[in-house]
């Protein structure tokens, strides 16, 4: 190989390496919504009766999911997935805070949330507000929900959008995680753990 060809080959290799580095942003495997102008925070009450805001959890990666305790499928599935995330994080588990915000404050009392949410993991926190506050927080997070009458008189269920919002340790919104497809729960779990580790590494 001539000197000229060698120089060209070296240039190509260096250029490829630099391209691989990109702009230094983490290569998330879930939807990157860094810089989004919504989901700016909340002021709610936790299942221990303490008034909290998003800033109270600064220093940890925070996941936020909106649901209700009588949800038959997606809500318990999401919380169970987060329990597995905690297990896989090992020594870093204490750097993650899982939050569950109820969209059904009529039925999801402090006592019920205190029983339901920590049953998935002792570190998980249930949050609630009054009807007006709940609606305002859901709107800020672009979460849809509505009451749907049940079969029995006076009974109802809740239709709602599903997905997990992930904030970095500085309190910045970074990711939106869609519910895991039934066909690949293990892959979804792996993607989420990988992304959380990236956020922790960048803190």
Secondary structure, DSSP 4 states (H G I P E B T S, - for coil): --HHHHHHHHHHHHHHHHHHHTTS----SSEE-TT-SS----EEEETTS-EEEGGGGTTSEEEEEEE-TT--SHHHHHHHHHHHHHHHHGGGGGGEEEEEEES-TTT--HHHHHHHGGGT-TT-EEEE--HHHHHHHHHHTT--EEEEE-SSTT-EEEEE---EEEE-TTS-EEEEEPPPPTT-HHHHHHHHHHHHHHHHHT-
